[in-house]
Amino acid sequence: MINVVFLLLIFFLLAAHFADPGSARRSQLAVDRPAEMQRVLILAPSGMVTFGTLRGEEAIRSAASGGLVRLQTGQETQAALLARLLSRLAEAGAGRVDLVTIGEAKE
């Protein structure tokens, strides 16, 4: 009986290790995060920035006020838009920005 339990434990450890965290069936934002990471600053490919119900500069200031910002954007967002937003976040006082991209990686 102990052998069976041990083999099941090994199986579940291996199965959990090979799970794809970026699969389409699972939202990247569904992962539990500390309280300061619950709200996400979203950069749309059009350049629109949102943070909760806030938009534009107000959203940037509010997100940066915590020092830690989680920024979500799509893979189709232009790098120039992202660079401008990162500099605006730094000016607003963000100490760290964690970037999350949505979409499948292309090989």
Backbone as JSON Lines, residues from 0, in Angstrom:
{"i":0,"aa":"M","n":[0.82,-1.2,0.0],"ca":[0.0,0.0,0.0],"c":[0.87,1.27,0.0]}
{"i":1,"aa":"I","n":[1.95,1.23,0.75],"ca":[2.85,2.38,0.8],"c":[3.49,2.6,-0.56]}
{"i":2,"aa":"N","n":[3.8,1.53,-1.27],"ca":[4.38,1.65,-2.61],"c":[3.43,2.35,-3.56]}
{"i":3,"aa":"V","n":[2.15,2.02,-3.48],"ca":[1.14,2.64,-4.36],"c":[1.04,4.12,-4.05]}
{"i":4,"aa":"V","n":[0.99,4.48,-2.78],"ca":[0.9,5.9,-2.39],"c":[2.15,6.64,-2.87]}
{"i":5,"aa":"F","n":[3.29,6.04,-2.7],"ca":[4.54,6.65,-3.14],"c":[4.55,6.86,-4.66]}
{"i":6,"aa":"L","n":[4.11,5.88,-5.41],"ca":[4.06,6.01,-6.87],"c":[3.06,7.08,-7.3]}
{"i":7,"aa":"L","n":[1.93,7.17,-6.62],"ca":[0.96,8.23,-6.93],"c":[1.54,9.61,-6.63]}
{"i":8,"aa":"L","n":[2.26,9.72,-5.52],"ca":[2.88,10.98,-5.17],"c":[3.88,11.41,-6.25]}
{"i":9,"aa":"I","n":[4.71,10.49,-6.71],"ca":[5.67,10.78,-7.77],"c":[4.94,11.18,-9.06]}
{"i":10,"aa":"F","n":[3.87,10.47,-9.39],"ca":[3.1,10.79,-10.59],"c":[2.56,12.21,-10.54]}
{"i":11,"aa":"F","n":[1.94,12.59,-9.41],"ca":[1.35,13.93,-9.31],"c":[2.42,15.02,-9.3]}
{"i":12,"aa":"L","n":[3.56,14.75,-8.72],"ca":[4.64,15.73,-8.76],"c":[5.14,15.95,-10.19]}
{"i":13,"aa":"L","n":[5.28,14.88,-10.93],"ca":[5.72,15.0,-12.32],"c":[4.66,15.66,-13.19]}
{"i":14,"aa":"A","n":[3.41,15.31,-12.99],"ca":[2.32,15.9,-13.79],"c":[2.2,17.39,-13.52]}
{"i":15,"aa":"A","n":[2.35,17.8,-12.28],"ca":[2.27,19.23,-11.94],"c":[3.46,19.98,-12.52]}
{"i":16,"aa":"H","n":[4.59,19.36,-12.6],"ca":[5.79,20.02,-13.12],"c":[5.68,20.29,-14.62]}
{"i":17,"aa":"F","n":[5.0,19.43,-15.36],"ca":[4.92,19.57,-16.81],"c":[3.7,20.37,-17.28]}
{"i":18,"aa":"A","n":[2.88,20.88,-16.38],"ca":[1.72,21.67,-16.78],"c":[2.17,22.97,-17.43]}
{"i":19,"aa":"D","n":[1.5,23.39,-18.47],"ca":[1.83,24.62,-19.18],"c":[1.09,25.78,-18.55]}
{"i":20,"aa":"P","n":[1.78,26.71,-17.86],"ca":[1.1,27.81,-17.19],"c":[0.51,28.84,-18.15]}
{"i":21,"aa":"G","n":[0.92,28.84,-19.41],"ca":[0.42,29.82,-20.36],"c":[-0.59,29.26,-21.33]}
{"i":22,"aa":"S","n":[-1.22,28.16,-20.99],"ca":[-2.16,27.56,-21.93],"c":[-3.41,28.42,-22.08]}
{"i":23,"aa":"A","n":[-4.12,28.24,-23.17],"ca":[-5.32,29.04,-23.46],"c":[-6.45,28.73,-22.49]}
{"i":24,"aa":"R","n":[-6.4,27.59,-21.84],"ca":[-7.47,27.21,-20.92],"c":[-7.34,27.89,-19.57]}
{"i":25,"aa":"R","n":[-6.25,28.56,-19.33],"ca":[-6.0,29.14,-18.01],"c":[-5.63,30.61,-18.17]}
{"i":26,"aa":"S","n":[-6.3,31.46,-17.44],"ca":[-6.0,32.89,-17.5],"c":[-4.69,33.16,-16.77]}
{"i":27,"aa":"Q","n":[-3.87,34.01,-17.33],"ca":[-2.61,34.35,-16.69],"c":[-2.83,35.21,-15.44]}
{"i":28,"aa":"L","n":[-3.99,35.82,-15.33],"ca":[-4.27,36.66,-14.18],"c":[-4.99,35.91,-13.08]}
{"i":29,"aa":"A","n":[-5.26,34.63,-13.26],"ca":[-5.97,33.85,-12.27],"c":[-5.06,33.36,-11.15]}
{"i":30,"aa":"V","n":[-3.77,33.59,-11.27],"ca":[-2.82,33.14,-10.26],"c":[-2.96,34.02,-9.03]}
{"i":31,"aa":"D","n":[-2.99,33.42,-7.85],"ca":[-3.07,34.19,-6.61],"c":[-1.8,35.0,-6.44]}
{"i":32,"aa":"R","n":[-1.96,36.26,-6.13],"ca":[-0.84,37.17,-5.93],"c":[-0.99,37.86,-4.58]}
{"i":33,"aa":"P","n":[0.1,38.42,-4.06],"ca":[-0.02,39.23,-2.85],"c":[-0.96,40.4,-3.08]}
{"i":34,"aa":"A","n":[-1.45,40.99,-2.01],"ca":[-2.46,42.05,-2.1],"c":[-2.03,43.21,-2.99]}
{"i":35,"aa":"E","n":[-0.74,43.58,-2.96],"ca":[-0.3,44.72,-3.76],"c":[-0.25,44.41,-5.25]}
{"i":36,"aa":"M","n":[-0.38,43.14,-5.64],"ca":[-0.32,42.77,-7.04],"c":[-1.69,42.43,-7.61]}
{"i":37,"aa":"Q","n":[-2.75,42.58,-6.84],"ca":[-4.08,42.21,-7.29],"c":[-4.58,43.1,-8.42]}
{"i":38,"aa":"R","n":[-4.25,44.38,-8.39],"ca":[-4.7,45.29,-9.43],"c":[-3.66,45.38,-10.53]}
{"i":39,"aa":"V","n":[-4.13,45.48,-11.75],"ca":[-3.25,45.39,-12.92],"c":[-3.41,46.63,-13.79]}
{"i":40,"aa":"L","n":[-2.29,47.2,-14.19],"ca":[-2.28,48.29,-15.15],"c":[-2.28,47.66,-16.54]}
{"i":41,"aa":"I","n":[-3.26,48.03,-17.36],"ca":[-3.41,47.41,-18.67],"c":[-3.07,48.43,-19.76]}
{"i":42,"aa":"L","n":[-2.16,48.02,-20.66],"ca":[-1.81,48.84,-21.82],"c":[-2.39,48.18,-23.06]}
{"i":43,"aa":"A","n":[-3.36,48.84,-23.68],"ca":[-3.97,48.32,-24.91],"c":[-3.06,48.63,-26.1]}
{"i":44,"aa":"P","n":[-3.15,47.85,-27.18],"ca":[-2.33,48.11,-28.37],"c":[-2.57,49.51,-28.96]}
{"i":45,"aa":"S","n":[-3.71,50.1,-28.67],"ca":[-4.0,51.45,-29.15],"c":[-3.28,52.52,-28.35]}
{"i":46,"aa":"G","n":[-2.72,52.16,-27.18],"ca":[-2.04,53.11,-26.32],"c":[-2.85,53.51,-25.1]}
{"i":47,"aa":"M","n":[-4.1,53.08,-25.02],"ca":[-4.95,53.4,-23.88],"c":[-4.46,52.65,-22.65]}
{"i":48,"aa":"V","n":[-4.35,53.36,-21.52],"ca":[-3.89,52.78,-20.27],"c":[-5.04,52.79,-19.27]}
{"i":49,"aa":"T","n":[-5.3,51.65,-18.63],"ca":[-6.36,51.57,-17.62],"c":[-5.82,50.89,-16.37]}
{"i":50,"aa":"F","n":[-6.36,51.33,-15.22],"ca":[-6.01,50.75,-13.93],"c":[-7.29,50.73,-13.1]}
{"i":51,"aa":"G","n":[-7.93,49.59,-13.05],"ca":[-9.25,49.52,-12.41],"c":[-10.24,50.31,-13.24]}
{"i":52,"aa":"T","n":[-10.82,51.34,-12.64],"ca":[-11.75,52.2,-13.37],"c":[-11.09,53.48,-13.86]}
{"i":53,"aa":"L","n":[-9.81,53.67,-13.57],"ca":[-9.09,54.88,-13.97],"c":[-8.52,54.74,-15.37]}
{"i":54,"aa":"R","n":[-8.36,55.87,-16.05],"ca":[-7.82,55.89,-17.41],"c":[-6.72,56.94,-17.53]}
{"i":55,"aa":"G","n":[-5.81,56.74,-18.45],"ca":[-4.8,57.73,-18.8],"c":[-3.8,58.02,-17.7]}
{"i":56,"aa":"E","n":[-3.43,59.31,-17.56],"ca":[-2.42,59.74,-16.58],"c":[-2.84,59.42,-15.15]}
{"i":57,"aa":"E","n":[-4.12,59.54,-14.87],"ca":[-4.61,59.22,-13.53],"c":[-4.36,57.75,-13.19]}
{"i":58,"aa":"A","n":[-4.54,56.88,-14.16],"ca":[-4.28,55.45,-13.97],"c":[-2.8,55.21,-13.72]}
{"i":59,"aa":"I","n":[-1.94,55.9,-14.45],"ca":[-0.49,55.73,-14.29],"c":[-0.06,56.18,-12.9]}
{"i":60,"aa":"R","n":[-0.52,57.35,-12.47],"ca":[-0.16,57.86,-11.14],"c":[-0.65,56.94,-10.03]}
{"i":61,"aa":"S","n":[-1.87,56.45,-10.16],"ca":[-2.44,55.58,-9.14],"c":[-1.7,54.25,-9.07]}
{"i":62,"aa":"A","n":[-1.37,53.67,-10.22],"ca":[-0.65,52.39,-10.25],"c":[0.75,52.55,-9.68]}
{"i":63,"aa":"A","n":[1.42,53.64,-10.01],"ca":[2.8,53.85,-9.57],"c":[2.89,54.22,-8.1]}
{"i":64,"aa":"S","n":[1.81,54.68,-7.51],"ca":[1.85,55.12,-6.11],"c":[2.19,53.99,-5.16]}
{"i":65,"aa":"G","n":[1.9,52.76,-5.53],"ca":[2.23,51.62,-4.68],"c":[3.67,51.18,-4.8]}
{"i":66,"aa":"G","n":[4.41,51.68,-5.78],"ca":[5.8,51.3,-5.97],"c":[5.97,50.05,-6.81]}
{"i":67,"aa":"L","n":[5.02,49.12,-6.71],"ca":[5.08,47.86,-7.46],"c":[3.92,47.84,-8.44]}
{"i":68,"aa":"V","n":[4.21,47.71,-9.73],"ca":[3.19,47.75,-10.77],"c":[3.22,46.44,-11.54]}
{"i":69,"aa":"R","n":[2.05,45.88,-11.78],"ca":[1.92,44.74,-12.67],"c":[1.3,45.26,-13.96]}
{"i":70,"aa":"L","n":[2.04,45.21,-15.03],"ca":[1.63,45.75,-16.32],"c":[1.27,44.61,-17.26]}
{"i":71,"aa":"Q","n":[0.07,44.66,-17.8],"ca":[-0.39,43.64,-18.74],"c":[-0.58,44.28,-20.11]}
{"i":72,"aa":"T","n":[-0.07,43.61,-21.14],"ca":[-0.24,44.08,-22.5],"c":[-0.25,42.89,-23.45]}
{"i":73,"aa":"G","n":[-0.71,43.11,-24.65],"ca":[-0.75,42.05,-25.65],"c":[0.53,42.0,-26.45]}
{"i":74,"aa":"Q","n":[0.74,40.89,-27.13],"ca":[1.96,40.74,-27.92],"c":[1.98,41.66,-29.13]}
{"i":75,"aa":"E","n":[0.83,42.2,-29.53],"ca":[0.78,43.09,-30.69],"c":[1.05,44.55,-30.33]}
{"i":76,"aa":"T","n":[1.28,44.85,-29.05],"ca":[1.59,46.22,-28.62],"c":[2.97,46.62,-29.12]}
{"i":77,"aa":"Q","n":[3.07,47.82,-29.66],"ca":[4.35,48.3,-30.19],"c":[5.32,48.59,-29.06]}
{"i":78,"aa":"A","n":[6.59,48.29,-29.3],"ca":[7.63,48.48,-28.29],"c":[7.77,49.95,-27.91]}
{"i":79,"aa":"A","n":[7.55,50.86,-28.85],"ca":[7.66,52.3,-28.55],"c":[6.61,52.72,-27.52]}
{"i":80,"aa":"L","n":[5.38,52.19,-27.64],"ca":[4.35,52.5,-26.66],"c":[4.74,51.99,-25.28]}
{"i":81,"aa":"L","n":[5.25,50.79,-25.24],"ca":[5.67,50.18,-23.98],"c":[6.8,50.97,-23.35]}
{"i":82,"aa":"A","n":[7.78,51.39,-24.14],"ca":[8.91,52.17,-23.63],"c":[8.46,53.51,-23.06]}
{"i":83,"aa":"R","n":[7.53,54.18,-23.75],"ca":[7.02,55.46,-23.25],"c":[6.28,55.28,-21.93]}
{"i":84,"aa":"L","n":[5.48,54.21,-21.85],"ca":[4.74,53.95,-20.61],"c":[5.69,53.62,-19.47]}
{"i":85,"aa":"L","n":[6.72,52.85,-19.72],"ca":[7.68,52.52,-18.67],"c":[8.39,53.76,-18.14]}
{"i":86,"aa":"S","n":[8.75,54.68,-19.03],"ca":[9.39,55.92,-18.56],"c":[8.41,56.78,-17.78]}
{"i":87,"aa":"R","n":[7.14,56.82,-18.19],"ca":[6.12,57.58,-17.43],"c":[5.89,56.96,-16.07]}
{"i":88,"aa":"L","n":[5.92,55.63,-15.99],"ca":[5.77,54.96,-14.69],"c":[6.95,55.27,-13.78]}
{"i":89,"aa":"A","n":[8.16,55.3,-14.34],"ca":[9.34,55.63,-13.54],"c":[9.26,57.06,-13.02]}
{"i":90,"aa":"E","n":[8.81,57.98,-13.87],"ca":[8.65,59.36,-13.44],"c":[7.58,59.5,-12.36]}
{"i":91,"aa":"A","n":[6.56,58.66,-12.4],"ca":[5.48,58.71,-11.42],"c":[5.85,58.04,-10.1]}
{"i":92,"aa":"G","n":[7.0,57.34,-10.07],"ca":[7.46,56.77,-8.81],"c":[7.39,55.26,-8.69]}
{"i":93,"aa":"A","n":[7.14,54.57,-9.78],"ca":[7.09,53.11,-9.72],"c":[8.51,52.57,-9.48]}
{"i":94,"aa":"G","n":[8.64,51.72,-8.48],"ca":[9.94,51.15,-8.16],"c":[10.22,49.87,-8.93]}
{"i":95,"aa":"R","n":[9.16,49.14,-9.27],"ca":[9.32,47.86,-9.97],"c":[8.1,47.65,-10.86]}
{"i":96,"aa":"V","n":[8.33,47.15,-12.07],"ca":[7.25,46.85,-13.0],"c":[7.39,45.4,-13.43]}
{"i":97,"aa":"D","n":[6.37,44.61,-13.17],"ca":[6.31,43.23,-13.65],"c":[5.46,43.21,-14.9]}
{"i":98,"aa":"L","n":[6.02,42.78,-16.01],"ca":[5.35,42.79,-17.3],"c":[4.76,41.42,-17.6]}
{"i":99,"aa":"V","n":[3.46,41.4,-17.94],"ca":[2.77,40.18,-18.34],"c":[2.24,40.41,-19.74]}
{"i":100,"aa":"T","n":[2.62,39.53,-20.67],"ca":[2.1,39.64,-22.04],"c":[1.06,38.58,-22.27]}
{"i":101,"aa":"I","n":[0.03,38.94,-22.99],"ca":[-1.07,38.05,-23.31],"c":[-0.96,37.65,-24.77]}
{"i":102,"aa":"G","n":[-1.09,36.37,-25.04],"ca":[-1.0,35.86,-26.4],"c":[-0.01,34.72,-26.45]}
{"i":103,"aa":"E","n":[-0.07,33.96,-27.52],"ca":[0.82,32.82,-27.66],"c":[2.14,33.24,-28.28]}
{"i":104,"aa":"A","n":[3.21,32.64,-27.8],"ca":[4.54,32.93,-28.34],"c":[4.67,32.31,-29.72]}
{"i":105,"aa":"K","n":[5.31,33.04,-30.62],"ca":[5.54,32.54,-31.98],"c":[6.96,32.03,-32.07]}
{"i":106,"aa":"E","n":[7.12,30.9,-32.7],"ca":[8.46,30.32,-32.83],"c":[9.14,30.78,-34.08]}
